[in-house]
Amino acid sequence: MFSGELARRPLDRALLGAFAELVRSQAAAAGAPAAVADLGCGPGHITAHLHDLGVEAFGVDLSPQMIALARRDRPGLRFEVGNMQGLALAGGALGGIVAWYSIIHTPPERVPALFAEFARLLAPGGQLLLGFQAADPGVGVPQWHPHLVTPSHRWPPEAIIALLGRAGFVASARLLRDPDATERLPSAVLLAHRPAPTAVPT
């Protein structure tokens, strides 16, 4: 269902490209980690796209079957079964995190802890890219909707930005995209980063 979706979505590709460029430049300029985790990677199409953009990307998904499909179709890339709410990685190990339509399955009350975990995993200056279905205009809280796999929520972008701020992130770009011919719902993409510490004058 998803392996060819980026080919018809130039705006999504543009923000993925910007994310990849920021991760590469941060790694080159500051010696920051270059590894990027695609969390909730599904069949691995975003992981593969990031790899094609020159990023050291690997995929993680809760579903063993999704990981099996990703490994089958993209044998040269790294994919692991895991839970993005508790990865066995050291703090600051990542230069970037992508959660492409994967936070929607996290119960809203657990999203703040999830963003805190993202902040722990990212090195200072690390980039975060989130994709999710947007709530209806005027709705200020997470909006439940049925899903083919598991219940999920649509989010107002402003609510996600507020939660990211509480976790220590700074939002740098946002995109609200109308549904295309294959979609029923509007989408949002948010780019944020974990600020590097400010040097204290001596």
Secondary structure, DSSP 8 states (H G I E B T S, - for coil): --TTGGGG-HHHHHHHHHHHHHHHHHHHHH----EEEEET-TTSHHHHHHHHTT-EEEEEES-HHHHHHHHHH-TTSEEEE--TTS-S--TT-EEEEEEES-GGGS-GGGHHHHHHHHHHHEEEEEEEEEEEEB--TT--S-EEE--SSS-EEEB-HHHHHHHHHHTT-EEEEEEEE---TT-SS-EEEEEEE---------
